[in-house]
């Protein structure tokens, strides 16, 4: 639970830094970041040393893997990706990023982040979910692909509630979803 909240704190601090101070959401997001910092502290972590990152990457944060905690072994992906939470979905780490022991290689893994609103849901000729389109703030539409049912439920929820979504891809040239953040 601590690792999950450290990751959230890292990402939301990054978002808060980039949010215009005159935005109507600045005060709310600032309050939420303060709550996350208190939650991290309450769980035994130090919120003052959590680095600010756009993706909450556990390798960059220095929390993955931890040899002193058997729950945080590479086999179970740090207990992070498998936690039930509707704020994001992340498939388990494996060697698709070219790393060793299930850890991503930073030179190979250079994901991109695109923020906007869900503008459509993509289905194949059998009617199965295959991805979605996202309209960014600049008006461009991007297609992202995933066949995970969890992604579909998050996308449908975000589209119904008109929530802002940030998509993190697996690599800079890929359109496959690595992480989905709801704003």
C-alpha positions in Angstrom: 0.0 0.0 0.0 2.9 2.4 0.8 4.5 1.9 -2.6 1.1 2.6 -4.3 0.7 5.9 -2.4 4.3 6.9 -3.0 3.7 6.5 -6.8 0.5 8.5 -6.6 2.2 11.3 -4.7 5.0 11.4 -7.2 2.6 11.7 -10.2 0.2 14.1 -8.6 3.0 16.4 -7.5 4.2 16.4 -11.1 0.7 17.3 -12.3 0.4 20.1 -9.7 3.7 21.6 -10.8 2.4 21.9 -14.3 -1.1 23.1 -13.4 -1.7 26.9 -13.9 -2.0 28.6 -10.5 -5.1 30.4 -11.7 -6.8 27.1 -12.7 -10.0 26.4 -10.7 -8.5 23.0 -9.9 -5.2 24.2 -8.4 -6.5 24.5 -4.9 -8.3 21.1 -5.0 -5.3 19.3 -6.5 -3.0 21.0 -3.9 -5.3 19.8 -1.1 -5.3 16.2 -2.6 -1.4 16.2 -2.8 -1.3 17.3 0.9 -3.6 14.4 1.8 -1.5 11.9 -0.2 1.7 13.2 1.6 0.0 12.6 5.0 -1.1 9.2 3.9 2.5 8.3 2.9 3.7 9.6 6.2 1.0 7.6 8.1 2.0 4.4 6.3 5.6 4.9 7.5 7.1 6.6 4.4 8.9 9.9 4.1 6.8 12.2 1.7 9.6 14.8 1.6 12.0 12.5 -0.3 9.6 11.3 -2.9 10.8 12.6 -6.3 8.4 14.2 -8.7 8.0 12.1 -11.8 5.4 12.1 -14.6 4.8 8.3 -14.4 5.6 7.4 -10.8 8.1 4.9 -12.1 9.2 2.7 -9.2 12.7 2.4 -10.5 13.2 6.1 -10.6 11.6 6.4 -7.2 14.0 3.9 -5.7 11.3 1.7 -4.3 11.5 -1.2 -6.8 12.6 -3.8 -6.1 13.2 -3.8 -2.3 15.2 -6.8 -1.2 14.1 -6.3 2.5 10.4 -6.9 1.7 9.4 -10.2 0.1 6.2 -8.7 -1.1 8.1 -6.4 -3.4 9.8 -9.1 -5.4 9.9 -8.8 -9.2 7.7 -11.9 -9.4 4.7 -10.1 -8.0 5.7 -6.7 -9.4 6.0 -5.0 -6.0 2.4 -5.5 -5.1 1.8 -2.3 -7.0 0.2 -3.3 -10.3 -2.2 -5.9 -8.7 -3.9 -3.6 -6.2 -7.6 -3.0 -6.9 -7.9 0.7 -7.7 -10.0 2.5 -10.3 -7.6 5.4 -10.6 -5.2 3.7 -12.9 -4.5 0.4 -14.5 -1.0 -0.9 -15.1 -0.2 -4.3 -16.6 2.6 -6.2 -14.9 6.2 -5.5 -15.7 7.9 -8.1 -17.8 10.8 -8.1 -20.3 8.9 -6.3 -23.1 11.1 -3.3 -22.3 14.3 -5.2 -22.9 15.5 -5.1 -19.2 16.8 -7.8 -17.1 15.0 -9.6 -14.2 11.7 -8.0 -15.2 13.0 -4.4 -14.7 12.7 -2.0 -17.6 15.8 -0.7 -19.4 15.6 3.1 -19.2 17.2 3.6 -22.6 14.6 1.4 -24.3 11.6 2.5 -22.3 10.9 6.2 -23.2 7.1 6.4 -22.9 5.1 9.4 -23.9 2.2 11.0 -22.0 -0.9 12.5 -23.7 -3.7 14.2 -21.8 -7.2 14.8 -23.0 -10.7 13.3 -23.0 -11.9 10.0 -24.4 -13.5 10.7 -27.8 -14.3 7.1 -28.9 -14.1 3.4 -28.1 -12.6 1.1 -30.7 -14.0 -2.4 -31.4 -12.8 -5.0 -33.9 -15.0 -6.8 -36.5 -16.2 -9.2 -33.8 -17.3 -6.4 -31.5 -14.4 -7.0 -29.0 -12.7 -4.0 -27.4 -9.4 -3.1 -29.0 -8.7 0.4 -27.9 -9.9 4.0 -27.7 -9.4 7.5 -29.2 -8.3 10.4 -27.1 -8.8 14.0 -28.0 -5.9 16.1 -26.7 -6.1 19.7 -25.7 -4.6 20.8 -29.1 -7.6 19.1 -30.9 -5.6 16.2 -32.2 -7.1 12.7 -31.9 -4.8 9.8 -30.9 -5.6 6.1 -31.0 -4.4 3.8 -28.2 -4.7 0.0 -28.1 -5.4 -2.5 -25.4 -7.5 -5.5 -25.1 -7.7 -5.5 -21.3 -11.3 -5.5 -19.9 -10.1 -3.3 -17.0 -9.0 -0.6 -19.5 -12.4 -0.8 -21.2 -14.2 -0.2 -17.9 -11.9 2.7 -17.0 -12.3 4.2 -20.4 -16.1 3.9 -20.4 -16.3 5.4 -16.9 -14.0 8.3 -18.0 -16.1 8.9 -21.1 -19.4 8.8 -19.3 -18.2 11.2 -16.6 -16.2 13.4 -19.1 -13.0 13.0 -17.0 -9.6 14.1 -18.2 -7.3 11.2 -18.9 -3.5 10.9 -19.2 -2.3 8.0 -21.3 1.3 6.7 -20.7 2.4 4.5 -23.5 4.8 1.5 -23.3 7.5 3.3 -25.5 7.6 6.6 -27.3 6.8 4.9 -30.7 4.1 2.6 -29.3 0.3 3.3 -29.0 -0.1 0.5 -26.5 -1.4 1.7 -23.1 1.0 1.2 -20.2 -0.7 3.3 -17.6 -4.0 5.3 -17.5 -4.3 8.2 -15.1 -7.6 9.8 -14.4 -7.7 13.5 -13.6 
